[in-house]
Amino acid sequence: MSRPPTFTPPPCARARVLRTERGDFAVLDAAPRTAAHSTALLLPGYTGSKEDFIALLEPLADAGFRVLTVDGRGQYETEGPDDQKAYAQAELARDVLAQAAALDDASPTGGIHLLGHSLGGQIARAAVLLDAAPFRSLTLMSSGPAEISMDQQKKAQLLCDALGRWTMDDVWQAMRALDPPQDADTGDGEDLRRRWMRHNPAQLIATGAQLAAEPDRVAELAALPLPVHVVSGELDDVWPVALFDDMAQRLGARRAVIGGAEHSPNTARPLETAAALAAFWRSL
């Protein structure tokens, strides 16, 4: 899971609720000091939340962008039902379109830059394949062309099996035994635990299964007249980096590799990641 350096938003951002025709979503909304160049909507990955992008907010706002990071349904501070069918990828994609529609009146002209990290990238891809019209660009950050690696599929299956039998707290304790707290964990991991406990297990089970069975939809995406940016760290244990390179080539996409980062360049190298994103968005 991504480990944000803090769960406290910077001064340029505020936590609020984004009200849409498909329900309410918890967001962090960061605004630049002057008129925004454009707006970016950022979707977090599996087990993550809007806070995974918190270190990007200030540098992107300083670069002139309005940025909203969102908890999807069943993630952290956004409520979700206990029915796994509610987390089908098409449903999550329609949520993204509803979020974009809710932003439309307040957004500068030129559309919305959509970014998804890991699982969020595959949801973002599904959204633009349903309707690309609201979006100016798509960034796939550490999000591969199809299913996750075999090792990660096994881990996802173990997690889903555990969630079907144990409480969220039991699963958390087991995960921490396998992956002890790191110095970077805010509050000695208490913020991460609080986030985990507020995830809906139905969302985790449903989306974990999606990651393990996602088909390759690169050709469909390449057929859209939408600029695409493929961003990753120089290492990745969820998808091989070579798959990102190949996907970018198949898409005719801009490619950025963030040195010193692995699966979460947004938390490991936020300044370098923000610079790469701002350069891409400004180029459009």
Secondary structure, DSSP 4 states (H G I P E B T S, - for coil): ----S-SSPPTTEEEEEEEETTEEEEEEEE--SS--SEEEEEE--TT--GGGGHHHHHHHHHTTEEEEEEPPTTSTTS---S-GGGG-HHHHHHHHHHHHHHHHTTSPTT-EEEEEETHHHHHHHHHHHH--TTEEEEEEES--SSSPPHHHHHHHHHHHHHHHHS-HHHHHHHHHHHS---TTSGGGGHHHHHHHHHS-HHHHHHHHHHHHH----HHHHHTSS--EEEEEES--SSS-HHHHHHHHHHHT-EEEEETT--S-HHHHSHHHHHHHHHHHHHH-
